[in-house]
Amino acid sequence: MTSEKLTQEFIKKVSMAKSPEEIVALAKENGMEFSEEKAKALFAHLNGSGELSDDDLSAVAGGYNRWWEWNDLP
């Protein structure tokens, strides 16, 4: 997918889609191809799945800090 195809209008339409199937149809209308799996993931991301991943939950629950992952500790 090229950036030229990702117009503001297309992005707005996708963000307002009411289903993953609508995202697939919009992509097809604009000369792009989205797999149903990718459309479902995008739809969940845009509409909030309502659930946090374990990493997300850890990040918001009491000062999660990845400093130790980026630094070599003895």
DSSP file (Angstrom, degrees, kcal/mol; ACC not computed):
  #  RESIDUE AA STRUCTURE BP1 BP2  ACC     N-H-->O    O-->H-N    N-H-->O    O-->H-N    TCO  KAPPA ALPHA  PHI   PSI    X-CA   Y-CA   Z-CA
    1    1 A M              0   0    0      0, 0.0     2,-0.3     0, 0.0    31,-0.1   0.000 360.0 360.0 360.0 129.6    0.0    0.0    0.0
    2    2 A T    >>  -     0   0    0      1,-0.1     3,-1.1     0, 0.0     4,-0.6  -0.653 360.0-122.5 -97.8 153.9    1.5    3.3   -1.0
    3    3 A S  G >4 S+     0   0    0     -2,-0.3     3,-0.8     1,-0.3    -1,-0.1   0.780 108.0  68.1 -65.1 -25.9    1.1    6.5    1.0
    4    4 A E  G 34 S+     0   0    0      1,-0.3    -1,-0.3     3,-0.0     3,-0.0   0.846  98.2  52.5 -61.4 -31.2   -0.5    8.3   -2.1
    5    5 A K  G <4 S+     0   0    0     -3,-1.1     2,-1.7     1,-0.2    -1,-0.3   0.699  90.1  81.9 -77.9 -18.3   -3.5    6.0   -1.7
    6    6 A L    <<  +     0   0    0     -3,-0.8    -1,-0.2    -4,-0.6     2,-0.1  -0.533  66.4 171.0 -89.1  73.5   -3.9    6.9    2.0
    7    7 A T     >  -     0   0    0     -2,-1.7     4,-2.5     1,-0.1     5,-0.2  -0.371  47.6-112.6 -78.4 160.9   -5.7   10.2    1.5
    8    8 A Q  H  > S+     0   0    0      1,-0.2     4,-2.4     2,-0.2     5,-0.2   0.885 119.2  54.1 -59.3 -38.6   -7.3   12.1    4.4
    9    9 A E  H  > S+     0   0    0      2,-0.2     4,-2.3     1,-0.2    -1,-0.2   0.923 109.1  47.1 -63.1 -44.5  -10.7   11.3    2.9
   10   10 A F  H  > S+     0   0    0      2,-0.2     4,-2.6     1,-0.2     5,-0.2   0.929 112.0  50.1 -63.5 -44.8  -10.0    7.6    2.8
   11   11 A I  H  X S+     0   0    0     -4,-2.5     4,-2.4     1,-0.2    -1,-0.2   0.900 110.6  50.3 -60.9 -41.1   -8.7    7.6    6.4
   12   12 A K  H  X S+     0   0    0     -4,-2.4     4,-1.0    -5,-0.2    -1,-0.2   0.922 111.0  48.6 -63.3 -43.9  -11.8    9.5    7.6
   13   13 A K  H >< S+     0   0    0     -4,-2.3     3,-0.5     1,-0.2     4,-0.3   0.917 112.1  48.7 -62.9 -43.0  -14.1    7.0    5.9
   14   14 A V  H >< S+     0   0    0     -4,-2.6     3,-1.3     1,-0.2    -1,-0.2   0.903 108.2  54.0 -63.9 -40.6  -12.2    4.0    7.4
   15   15 A S  H 3< S+     0   0    0     -4,-2.4    -1,-0.2     1,-0.3    -2,-0.2   0.731 111.1  46.9 -67.7 -19.6  -12.3    5.6   10.9
   16   16 A M  T << S+     0   0    0     -4,-1.0    -1,-0.3    -3,-0.5    -2,-0.2   0.391  83.4 128.8 -99.9   2.3  -16.1    5.9   10.5
   17   17 A A    <   -     0   0    0     -3,-1.3    -3,-0.1    -4,-0.3     4,-0.0  -0.259  50.5-151.3 -60.0 143.4  -16.6    2.3    9.3
   18   18 A K  S    S+     0   0    0      1,-0.1    -1,-0.1     2,-0.0     3,-0.1   0.462  74.6  14.7 -96.2  -3.3  -19.3    0.4   11.1
   19   19 A S  S  > S-     0   0    0      1,-0.1     4,-1.3    20,-0.0     3,-0.3  -0.986  75.1-109.6-161.7 159.6  -17.7   -3.0   10.5
   20   20 A P  H  > S+     0   0    0      0, 0.0     4,-2.1     0, 0.0     5,-0.2   0.859 118.5  59.3 -60.9 -34.3  -14.6   -4.7    9.3
   21   21 A E  H  > S+     0   0    0      1,-0.2     4,-2.2     2,-0.2     5,-0.1   0.861 101.5  53.7 -63.0 -35.5  -16.4   -5.7    6.2
   22   22 A E  H  > S+     0   0    0     -3,-0.3     4,-2.6     2,-0.2    -1,-0.2   0.865 106.4  52.6 -66.9 -35.8  -17.0   -2.0    5.4
   23   23 A I  H  X S+     0   0    0     -4,-1.3     4,-2.5     2,-0.2    -2,-0.2   0.918 108.7  49.7 -64.5 -43.3  -13.2   -1.4    5.8
   24   24 A V  H  X S+     0   0    0     -4,-2.1     4,-2.3     1,-0.2    10,-0.2   0.917 112.6  47.8 -60.3 -43.6  -12.5   -4.2    3.2
   25   25 A A  H  X S+     0   0    0     -4,-2.2     4,-2.5     2,-0.2    -2,-0.2   0.911 111.3  49.8 -65.6 -42.8  -15.1   -2.7    0.8
   26   26 A L  H  X S+     0   0    0     -4,-2.6     4,-1.2     2,-0.2    -1,-0.2   0.907 111.0  49.9 -62.2 -41.7  -13.7    0.9    1.2
   27   27 A A  H ><>S+     0   0    0     -4,-2.5     5,-3.2     1,-0.2     3,-0.5   0.931 110.7  49.3 -62.0 -45.3  -10.2   -0.4    0.6
   28   28 A K  H ><5S+     0   0    0     -4,-2.3     3,-1.6     1,-0.2    -2,-0.2   0.901 107.6  54.5 -62.0 -41.6  -11.3   -2.3   -2.5
   29   29 A E  H 3<5S+     0   0    0     -4,-2.5    -1,-0.2     1,-0.3    -2,-0.2   0.780 110.3  48.5 -61.0 -26.6  -13.1    0.9   -3.8
   30   30 A N  T <<5S-     0   0    0     -4,-1.2    -1,-0.3    -3,-0.5    -2,-0.2   0.139 124.1-100.6-104.0  18.7   -9.8    2.8   -3.4
   31   31 A G  T < 5S+     0   0    0     -3,-1.6     2,-0.3     1,-0.3    -3,-0.2   0.725  85.8 115.7  75.0  22.3   -7.7    0.2   -5.2
   32   32 A M      < -     0   0    0     -5,-3.2     2,-0.5    -6,-0.2    -1,-0.3  -0.768  56.1-137.1-118.5 165.9   -6.3   -1.4   -2.1
   33   33 A E        -     0   0    0     -2,-0.3     2,-0.5    -3,-0.1    -9,-0.1  -0.977  17.9-179.6-128.8 120.9   -6.6   -4.8   -0.6
   34   34 A F        -     0   0    0     -2,-0.5     2,-0.1   -10,-0.2    -6,-0.1  -0.966  25.6-130.6-114.4 131.4   -7.2   -5.5    3.1
   35   35 A S     >  -     0   0    0     -2,-0.5     4,-2.5     1,-0.1     5,-0.2  -0.429  25.3-115.3 -71.5 158.0   -7.4   -9.0    4.4
   36   36 A E  H  > S+     0   0    0      1,-0.2     4,-2.4     2,-0.2     5,-0.2   0.878 117.5  54.8 -62.0 -36.3  -10.4   -9.7    6.6
   37   37 A E  H  > S+     0   0    0      2,-0.2     4,-2.1     1,-0.2    -1,-0.2   0.926 110.1  44.7 -63.2 -45.4   -8.0  -10.3    9.5
   38   38 A K  H  > S+     0   0    0      2,-0.2     4,-2.7     1,-0.2    -2,-0.2   0.885 112.4  52.4 -66.7 -38.2   -6.3   -7.0    9.1
   39   39 A A  H  X S+     0   0    0     -4,-2.5     4,-2.7     2,-0.2    -2,-0.2   0.901 109.4  49.6 -64.6 -39.9   -9.6   -5.2    8.7
   40   40 A K  H  X S+     0   0    0     -4,-2.4     4,-2.4     2,-0.2    -2,-0.2   0.912 112.1  48.0 -64.6 -41.7  -10.8   -6.8   12.0
   41   41 A A  H  X S+     0   0    0     -4,-2.1     4,-2.3     2,-0.2    -2,-0.2   0.918 113.7  47.0 -64.9 -43.4   -7.6   -5.7   13.8
   42   42 A L  H  X S+     0   0    0     -4,-2.7     4,-2.9     2,-0.2     5,-0.2   0.915 112.0  50.4 -64.1 -43.4   -7.9   -2.2   12.4
   43   43 A F  H  X S+     0   0    0     -4,-2.7     4,-2.0     2,-0.2    -2,-0.2   0.918 111.4  48.0 -61.3 -44.3  -11.6   -2.0   13.3
   44   44 A A  H  X S+     0   0    0     -4,-2.4     4,-0.8     2,-0.2    -1,-0.2   0.902 113.2  48.9 -63.1 -40.9  -10.9   -3.2   16.9
   45   45 A H  H >< S+     0   0    0     -4,-2.3     3,-0.5     1,-0.2    -2,-0.2   0.931 113.8  45.1 -64.3 -45.8   -8.0   -0.7   17.2
   46   46 A L  H 3< S+     0   0    0     -4,-2.9    -1,-0.2     1,-0.2    -2,-0.2   0.814 122.5  36.6 -68.5 -30.4  -10.1    2.2   15.9
   47   47 A N  H 3< S-     0   0    0     -4,-2.0    -1,-0.2    -5,-0.2    -2,-0.2   0.354 112.3-113.6-106.7   4.9  -13.1    1.3   18.0
   48   48 A G    <<  -     0   0    0     -4,-0.8    -3,-0.2    -3,-0.5    -2,-0.1   0.773  10.7-131.8  64.5 116.0  -11.3    0.2   21.1
   49   49 A S        -     0   0    0      2,-0.2    -1,-0.1    -5,-0.1     3,-0.1   0.644  35.8-124.3 -74.6 -12.0  -11.7   -3.5   21.9
   50   50 A G  S    S+     0   0    0      1,-0.2     2,-0.4    -6,-0.2    -1,-0.1   0.384  80.7  92.8  86.0  -5.6  -12.6   -2.6   25.5
   51   51 A E        -     0   0    0      0, 0.0     2,-0.4     0, 0.0    -2,-0.2  -0.949  65.9-139.4-124.8 144.2   -9.8   -4.8   26.8
   52   52 A L        -     0   0    0     -2,-0.4     2,-0.0    -3,-0.1     0, 0.0  -0.784  21.5-123.7 -97.0 142.8   -6.3   -4.0   27.8
   53   53 A S     >  -     0   0    0     -2,-0.4     4,-2.8     1,-0.1     5,-0.2  -0.321  33.9-102.3 -72.0 167.6   -3.4   -6.4   26.9
   54   54 A D  H  > S+     0   0    0      1,-0.2     4,-2.4     2,-0.2     5,-0.2   0.899 125.5  49.8 -58.5 -40.8   -1.3   -7.6   29.8
   55   55 A D  H  > S+     0   0    0      2,-0.2     4,-2.0     1,-0.2    -1,-0.2   0.912 111.1  48.5 -64.5 -42.7    1.4   -5.1   28.7
   56   56 A D  H  > S+     0   0    0      2,-0.2     4,-1.2     1,-0.2    -2,-0.2   0.927 112.4  48.7 -62.3 -44.6   -1.1   -2.2   28.6
   57   57 A L  H  X S+     0   0    0     -4,-2.8     4,-1.2     1,-0.2     3,-0.4   0.905 111.1  49.6 -62.9 -42.6   -2.4   -3.1   32.0
   58   58 A S  H  < S+     0   0    0     -4,-2.4     6,-0.4     1,-0.2    -1,-0.2   0.868 106.8  57.1 -63.2 -36.1    1.0   -3.3   33.5
   59   59 A A  H  < S+     0   0    0     -4,-2.0     5,-0.5     1,-0.2     4,-0.2   0.791 115.7  34.4 -67.9 -28.0    1.9    0.1   32.0
   60   60 A V  H  < S+     0   0    0     -4,-1.2     2,-1.0    -3,-0.4    -1,-0.2   0.518  99.8  84.0-104.4  -6.5   -1.0    1.8   33.7
   61   61 A A  S  < S-     0   0    0     -4,-1.2    -1,-0.2    -3,-0.2    -4,-0.0  -0.602 113.1 -32.7-103.9  74.4   -1.1   -0.1   36.9
   62   62 A G  S    S-     0   0    0     -2,-1.0    -1,-0.2    -3,-0.1    -2,-0.1   0.924 112.1 -43.1  91.8  46.3    1.4    1.5   39.2
   63   63 A G        -     0   0    0     -4,-0.2     2,-0.2     1,-0.2    -3,-0.1   0.913  60.9-164.9  78.0  46.4    4.5    2.8   37.5
   64   64 A Y        -     0   0    0     -5,-0.5     2,-0.4    -6,-0.4    -1,-0.2  -0.453  11.0-172.5 -62.7 132.3    5.5    0.4   34.9
   65   65 A N        -     0   0    0     -2,-0.2     3,-0.4     1,-0.1     4,-0.1  -0.983  24.1-168.9-136.3 122.6    9.0    1.2   33.8
   66   66 A R    >>  +     0   0    0     -2,-0.4     3,-1.3     1,-0.2     4,-1.1   0.279  59.4 110.6 -92.3  11.6   10.9   -0.4   30.9
   67   67 A W  H >> S+     0   0    0      1,-0.3     4,-1.0     2,-0.2     3,-0.8   0.894  74.7  55.7 -51.6 -43.7   14.2    1.3   31.9
   68   68 A W  H 34 S+     0   0    0     -3,-0.4    -1,-0.3     1,-0.3     5,-0.2   0.757 103.0  55.8 -64.6 -24.8   15.6   -2.1   32.9
   69   69 A E  H <4 S+     0   0    0     -3,-1.3    -1,-0.3     1,-0.2    -2,-0.2   0.790 110.2  44.6 -76.2 -27.0   14.9   -3.6   29.5
   70   70 A W  H << S+     0   0    0     -4,-1.1     2,-0.4    -3,-0.8    -2,-0.2   0.574 108.6  63.1 -94.1 -10.9   16.9   -0.9   27.7
   71   71 A N  S  < S-     0   0    0     -4,-1.0     2,-0.7    -3,-0.0     0, 0.0  -0.909  85.0-116.6-119.0 142.2   19.9   -0.9   30.0
   72   72 A D        -     0   0    0     -2,-0.4    -3,-0.1     2,-0.0    -2,-0.1  -0.658  34.1-167.7 -77.3 118.0   22.3   -3.7   30.6
   73   73 A L              0   0    0     -2,-0.7    -5,-0.0    -5,-0.2     0, 0.0  -0.839 360.0 360.0-105.7 145.1   22.1   -4.7   34.3
   74   74 A P              0   0    0      0, 0.0    -1,-0.1     0, 0.0    -2,-0.0   0.527 360.0 360.0 -65.9 360.0   24.6   -7.0   35.9
